[in-house]
């Protein structure tokens, strides 16, 4: 009877230790959940980078083949104008003054 109780207690303790390692150990469920979250974050980051890559590839293709697009980009980014044109640049941070 004593040995039977002793064996049950030992097996119970082993079960508790194994269960605690399964949940809180270095390869336990909590670590698994954290790794799963990191994986989903990385998947989202990859998808965002793929979308950005596609947009940049499209712009490269347009810059190499479409002269009108090249002119548009030059005019917008470098503020180039044609002969007899005037360019007005407004500061976006300045708000117009309103009188009451």
Backbone as JSON Lines, residues from 0, in Angstrom:
{"i":0,"aa":"X","n":[0.81,-1.18,0.0],"ca":[0.0,0.0,0.0],"c":[0.87,1.26,0.0]}
{"i":1,"aa":"X","n":[1.93,1.23,0.81],"ca":[2.83,2.38,0.87],"c":[3.49,2.63,-0.48]}
{"i":2,"aa":"X","n":[3.99,1.57,-1.11],"ca":[4.67,1.72,-2.4],"c":[3.73,2.21,-3.48]}
{"i":3,"aa":"X","n":[2.52,1.75,-3.4],"ca":[1.54,2.18,-4.39],"c":[1.28,3.68,-4.26]}
{"i":4,"aa":"X","n":[1.11,4.18,-3.06],"ca":[0.9,5.61,-2.81],"c":[2.15,6.4,-3.2]}
{"i":5,"aa":"X","n":[3.3,5.87,-2.86],"ca":[4.57,6.53,-3.2],"c":[4.72,6.66,-4.72]}
{"i":6,"aa":"X","n":[4.44,5.62,-5.44],"ca":[4.55,5.64,-6.91],"c":[3.54,6.61,-7.5]}
{"i":7,"aa":"X","n":[2.34,6.67,-6.98],"ca":[1.33,7.61,-7.47],"c":[1.75,9.05,-7.24]}
{"i":8,"aa":"X","n":[2.34,9.33,-6.07],"ca":[2.81,10.69,-5.76],"c":[3.96,11.07,-6.69]}
{"i":9,"aa":"X","n":[4.9,10.15,-6.88],"ca":[6.04,10.42,-7.77],"c":[5.54,10.65,-9.2]}
{"i":10,"aa":"X","n":[4.67,9.81,-9.68],"ca":[4.12,9.99,-11.02],"c":[3.32,11.29,-11.15]}
{"i":11,"aa":"X","n":[2.61,11.66,-10.09],"ca":[1.89,12.94,-10.08],"c":[2.85,14.12,-10.17]}
{"i":12,"aa":"X","n":[3.94,14.06,-9.39],"ca":[4.94,15.13,-9.43],"c":[5.61,15.22,-10.8]}
{"i":13,"aa":"X","n":[5.93,14.05,-11.39],"ca":[6.54,14.03,-12.73],"c":[5.56,14.65,-13.74]}
{"i":14,"aa":"X","n":[4.29,14.32,-13.6],"ca":[3.28,14.88,-14.5],"c":[3.2,16.4,-14.36]}
{"i":15,"aa":"X","n":[3.23,16.9,-13.13],"ca":[3.18,18.35,-12.89],"c":[4.4,19.03,-13.49]}
{"i":16,"aa":"X","n":[5.58,18.45,-13.28],"ca":[6.81,19.03,-13.82],"c":[6.77,19.04,-15.35]}
{"i":17,"aa":"X","n":[6.36,17.94,-15.94],"ca":[6.28,17.88,-17.41],"c":[5.25,18.87,-17.96]}
{"i":18,"aa":"X","n":[4.12,18.99,-17.28],"ca":[3.11,19.93,-17.71],"c":[3.62,21.37,-17.62]}
{"i":19,"aa":"X","n":[4.3,21.7,-16.51],"ca":[4.82,23.06,-16.36],"c":[5.88,23.37,-17.42]}
{"i":20,"aa":"X","n":[6.72,22.39,-17.76],"ca":[7.71,22.61,-18.83],"c":[7.02,22.75,-20.18]}
{"i":21,"aa":"X","n":[5.92,22.02,-20.36],"ca":[5.2,22.11,-21.63],"c":[4.59,23.51,-21.8]}
{"i":22,"aa":"X","n":[4.14,24.11,-20.73],"ca":[3.5,25.43,-20.81],"c":[4.53,26.56,-20.71]}
{"i":23,"aa":"X","n":[5.4,26.52,-19.72],"ca":[6.29,27.65,-19.46],"c":[7.75,27.4,-19.82]}
{"i":24,"aa":"X","n":[8.07,26.27,-20.38],"ca":[9.45,25.96,-20.73],"c":[9.94,26.73,-21.94]}
{"i":25,"aa":"X","n":[11.22,26.54,-22.29],"ca":[11.81,27.29,-23.42],"c":[11.17,26.96,-24.76]}
{"i":26,"aa":"X","n":[10.56,25.81,-24.88],"ca":[9.84,25.47,-26.11],"c":[8.37,25.2,-25.8]}
{"i":27,"aa":"X","n":[7.86,25.92,-24.81],"ca":[6.5,25.69,-24.35],"c":[5.46,26.45,-25.15]}
{"i":28,"aa":"X","n":[4.23,26.36,-24.67],"ca":[3.12,26.98,-25.37],"c":[3.21,28.5,-25.4]}
{"i":29,"aa":"X","n":[3.68,29.11,-24.34],"ca":[3.79,30.57,-24.33],"c":[4.83,31.04,-25.35]}
{"i":30,"aa":"X","n":[5.93,30.35,-25.42],"ca":[6.96,30.68,-26.41],"c":[6.42,30.44,-27.83]}
{"i":31,"aa":"X","n":[5.65,29.39,-27.99],"ca":[5.06,29.09,-29.3],"c":[4.11,30.19,-29.74]}
{"i":32,"aa":"X","n":[3.3,30.71,-28.83],"ca":[2.38,31.8,-29.16],"c":[3.15,33.05,-29.55]}
{"i":33,"aa":"X","n":[4.23,33.34,-28.85],"ca":[5.05,34.51,-29.18],"c":[5.68,34.35,-30.57]}
{"i":34,"aa":"X","n":[6.19,33.17,-30.84],"ca":[6.79,32.92,-32.16],"c":[5.74,32.99,-33.27]}
{"i":35,"aa":"X","n":[4.55,32.52,-32.99],"ca":[3.47,32.58,-33.97],"c":[3.1,34.04,-34.27]}
{"i":36,"aa":"X","n":[3.08,34.88,-33.24],"ca":[2.8,36.3,-33.43],"c":[3.92,36.95,-34.25]}
{"i":37,"aa":"X","n":[5.16,36.65,-33.94],"ca":[6.28,37.19,-34.72],"c":[6.2,36.75,-36.18]}
{"i":38,"aa":"X","n":[5.81,35.51,-36.4],"ca":[5.69,34.99,-37.75],"c":[4.62,35.75,-38.53]}
{"i":39,"aa":"X","n":[3.48,36.0,-37.91],"ca":[2.42,36.73,-38.6],"c":[2.84,38.17,-38.87]}
{"i":40,"aa":"X","n":[3.57,38.79,-37.93],"ca":[4.08,40.14,-38.17],"c":[5.05,40.17,-39.34]}
{"i":41,"aa":"X","n":[5.93,39.17,-39.41],"ca":[6.87,39.11,-40.53],"c":[6.16,38.85,-41.85]}
{"i":42,"aa":"X","n":[5.12,38.03,-41.84],"ca":[4.33,37.79,-43.05],"c":[3.7,39.09,-43.54]}
{"i":43,"aa":"X","n":[3.17,39.89,-42.62],"ca":[2.57,41.18,-42.99],"c":[3.64,42.11,-43.54]}
{"i":44,"aa":"X","n":[4.79,42.13,-42.9],"ca":[5.89,42.99,-43.38],"c":[6.33,42.57,-44.78]}
{"i":45,"aa":"X","n":[6.39,41.28,-45.04],"ca":[6.76,40.78,-46.36],"c":[5.72,41.21,-47.39]}
{"i":46,"aa":"X","n":[4.45,41.11,-47.05],"ca":[3.39,41.52,-47.97],"c":[3.48,43.01,-48.29]}
{"i":47,"aa":"X","n":[3.75,43.82,-47.26],"ca":[3.89,45.27,-47.48],"c":[5.09,45.57,-48.38]}
{"i":48,"aa":"X","n":[6.2,44.88,-48.14],"ca":[7.38,45.1,-48.97],"c":[7.17,44.63,-50.4]}
{"i":49,"aa":"X","n":[6.42,43.54,-50.57],"ca":[6.09,43.08,-51.93],"c":[5.26,44.11,-52.67]}
{"i":50,"aa":"X","n":[4.29,44.7,-51.98],"ca":[3.45,45.73,-52.61],"c":[4.29,46.95,-52.99]}
{"i":51,"aa":"X","n":[5.18,47.36,-52.1],"ca":[6.06,48.49,-52.4],"c":[6.99,48.16,-53.56]}
{"i":52,"aa":"X","n":[7.48,46.94,-53.6],"ca":[8.35,46.5,-54.67],"c":[7.63,46.54,-56.01]}
{"i":53,"aa":"X","n":[6.37,46.09,-56.02],"ca":[5.58,46.13,-57.25],"c":[5.36,47.57,-57.73]}
{"i":54,"aa":"X","n":[5.07,48.47,-56.79],"ca":[4.86,49.87,-57.16],"c":[6.13,50.48,-57.73]}
{"i":55,"aa":"X","n":[7.27,50.18,-57.11],"ca":[8.54,50.71,-57.62],"c":[8.89,50.11,-58.98]}
{"i":56,"aa":"X","n":[8.59,48.83,-59.18],"ca":[8.84,48.2,-60.47],"c":[7.98,48.85,-61.56]}
{"i":57,"aa":"X","n":[6.75,49.15,-61.22],"ca":[5.86,49.83,-62.17],"c":[6.41,51.21,-62.52]}
{"i":58,"aa":"X","n":[6.86,51.94,-61.51],"ca":[7.41,53.27,-61.77],"c":[8.67,53.19,-62.63]}
{"i":59,"aa":"X","n":[9.52,52.22,-62.37],"ca":[10.73,52.04,-63.18],"c":[10.36,51.76,-64.63]}
{"i":60,"aa":"X","n":[9.39,50.88,-64.81],"ca":[8.95,50.54,-66.17],"c":[8.41,51.77,-66.88]}
{"i":61,"aa":"X","n":[7.62,52.6,-66.17],"ca":[7.09,53.82,-66.77],"c":[8.2,54.81,-67.1]}
{"i":62,"aa":"X","n":[9.17,54.94,-66.2],"ca":[10.27,55.88,-66.45],"c":[11.12,55.45,-67.64]}
{"i":63,"aa":"X","n":[11.22,54.16,-67.87],"ca":[12.03,53.67,-68.99],"c":[11.29,53.76,-70.32]}
{"i":64,"aa":"X","n":[9.95,53.75,-70.3],"ca":[9.24,53.63,-71.57],"c":[8.31,54.8,-71.9]}
{"i":65,"aa":"X","n":[7.86,55.56,-70.92],"ca":[6.85,56.58,-71.16],"c":[7.45,57.98,-70.99]}
{"i":66,"aa":"X","n":[7.62,58.69,-72.1],"ca":[8.23,60.02,-72.06],"c":[7.33,61.04,-71.36]}
{"i":67,"aa":"X","n":[6.03,60.91,-71.51],"ca":[5.12,61.83,-70.83],"c":[5.21,61.67,-69.31]}
{"i":68,"aa":"X","n":[5.35,60.45,-68.85],"ca":[5.48,60.21,-67.41],"c":[6.81,60.78,-66.9]}
{"i":69,"aa":"X","n":[7.86,60.63,-67.69],"ca":[9.16,61.19,-67.31],"c":[9.05,62.7,-67.17]}
{"i":70,"aa":"X","n":[8.4,63.35,-68.13],"ca":[8.23,64.81,-68.06],"c":[7.42,65.2,-66.83]}
{"i":71,"aa":"X","n":[6.37,64.46,-66.56],"ca":[5.53,64.74,-65.39],"c":[6.35,64.64,-64.09]}
{"i":72,"aa":"X","n":[7.16,63.6,-63.98],"ca":[7.97,63.41,-62.77],"c":[8.99,64.53,-62.64]}
{"i":73,"aa":"X","n":[9.62,64.89,-63.74],"ca":[10.62,65.96,-63.69],"c":[9.97,67.27,-63.28]}
{"i":74,"aa":"X","n":[8.81,67.56,-63.83],"ca":[8.12,68.81,-63.48],"c":[7.7,68.82,-62.0]}
{"i":75,"aa":"X","n":[7.21,67.69,-61.49],"ca":[6.73,67.65,-60.11],"c":[7.88,67.66,-59.1]}
{"i":76,"aa":"X","n":[8.86,66.83,-59.33],"ca":[9.91,66.67,-58.31],"c":[11.01,67.71,-58.4]}
{"i":77,"aa":"X","n":[11.35,68.12,-59.61],"ca":[12.46,69.06,-59.79],"c":[12.0,70.48,-60.08]}
{"i":78,"aa":"X","n":[10.68,70.68,-60.21],"ca":[10.08,72.0,-60.45],"c":[10.59,72.63,-61.74]}
{"i":79,"aa":"X","n":[10.72,71.84,-62.77],"ca":[11.11,72.37,-64.07],"c":[9.87,72.96,-64.75]}
{"i":80,"aa":"X","n":[10.1,73.99,-65.56],"ca":[9.01,74.61,-66.31],"c":[9.45,74.75,-67.77]}
{"i":81,"aa":"X","n":[8.47,74.86,-68.63],"ca":[8.74,75.11,-70.04],"c":[8.94,76.61,-70.25]}
{"i":82,"aa":"X","n":[9.35,76.96,-71.45],"ca":[9.48,78.38,-71.79],"c":[8.12,79.05,-71.68]}
{"i":83,"aa":"X","n":[8.12,80.27,-71.2],"ca":[6.91,81.08,-71.05],"c":[5.95,80.51,-70.01]}
{"i":84,"aa":"X","n":[6.43,79.75,-69.06],"ca":[5.61,79.27,-67.95],"c":[6.14,79.87,-66.65]}
{"i":85,"aa":"X","n":[5.23,80.05,-65.71],"ca":[5.6,80.57,-64.4],"c":[5.2,79.53,-63.37]}
{"i":86,"aa":"X","n":[6.09,79.26,-62.44],"ca":[5.83,78.26,-61.4],"c":[5.59,78.97,-60.08]}
{"i":87,"aa":"X","n":[4.46,78.67,-59.46],"ca":[4.13,79.22,-58.15],"c":[4.22,78.09,-57.14]}
{"i":88,"aa":"X","n":[5.05,78.27,-56.11],"ca":[5.19,77.29,-55.04],"c":[4.61,77.9,-53.77]}
{"i":89,"aa":"X","n":[3.72,77.15,-53.13],"ca":[3.11,77.61,-51.9],"c":[3.58,76.73,-50.76]}
{"i":90,"aa":"X","n":[3.86,77.35,-49.63],"ca":[4.28,76.6,-48.45],"c":[3.04,75.98,-47.81]}
{"i":91,"aa":"X","n":[3.05,74.69,-47.67],"ca":[1.87,73.98,-47.15],"c":[1.68,74.24,-45.65]}
{"i":92,"aa":"X","n":[2.74,74.62,-44.93],"ca":[2.62,74.81,-43.49],"c":[2.02,76.17,-43.12]}
{"i":93,"aa":"X","n":[2.02,77.13,-44.05],"ca":[1.48,78.45,-43.77],"c":[-0.02,78.42,-44.01]}
{"i":94,"aa":"X","n":[-0.77,78.86,-43.0],"ca":[-2.23,78.9,-43.11],"c":[-2.66,80.34,-43.39]}
{"i":95,"aa":"X","n":[-3.65,80.52,-44.23],"ca":[-4.11,81.87,-44.52],"c":[-4.72,82.52,-43.28]}
{"i":96,"aa":"X","n":[-4.48,83.82,-43.16],"ca":[-4.98,84.57,-42.02],"c":[-6.42,84.97,-42.29]}
{"i":97,"aa":"X","n":[-7.31,84.69,-41.36],"ca":[-8.71,85.06,-41.49],"c":[-9.03,86.19,-40.54]}
{"i":98,"aa":"X","n":[-9.73,87.15,-41.06],"ca":[-10.17,88.26,-40.21],"c":[-11.55,87.97,-39.67]}
{"i":99,"aa":"X","n":[-11.79,88.31,-38.41],"ca":[-13.13,88.02,-37.82],"c":[-14.22,88.91,-38.34]}
